């Protein structure tokens, strides 16, 4: 039992230093979602959990286009995993895979009143991306995700900037 406690303490101690020296980036950007045919904004983070492996959560809102005179919108939350491939200095490319939660909304108005139709779905992401490191603290990213869920299947390209904290 004493040996087990020492092992747990050693693993936690190593994990603490590994995460303390891990890379953490935070930023935002713009994107397009074909399902609502509209541009959007996003906030994104990247946590390097191991060398060349990162978790990347993001939150996005797509303004959408008009469908029969009514504006559409889509709110999305994604958590993706990245595996970095280093091709040239300051440039990494990565495949990505993860989960997606989307909330699609269409407001409407009739002579009887107004309201909205919405759908919340859980889906999967698969895609690729790249990041170019301009300085030690500033990077640009671009991603192309294919989103599959019970309501739609669509591509969502995004691009933006990340700041290392």
Secondary structure, 3 states (H helix, E strand, C coil): CHHHHHHHHHHHHHHHHHHHCCCEEEEEEEEEECCCCEEEEEEEEEEEEECCEEEEEEEEEECCCEECCEEEEEEEEEEEEEEEEEEECCEEEEEEEEEEEEEEEEEEEECCEEEEEEEEEEEEEEEEEEEEECCCCEEEEEEEEEEECCCCEEEEEEEEEEEEC
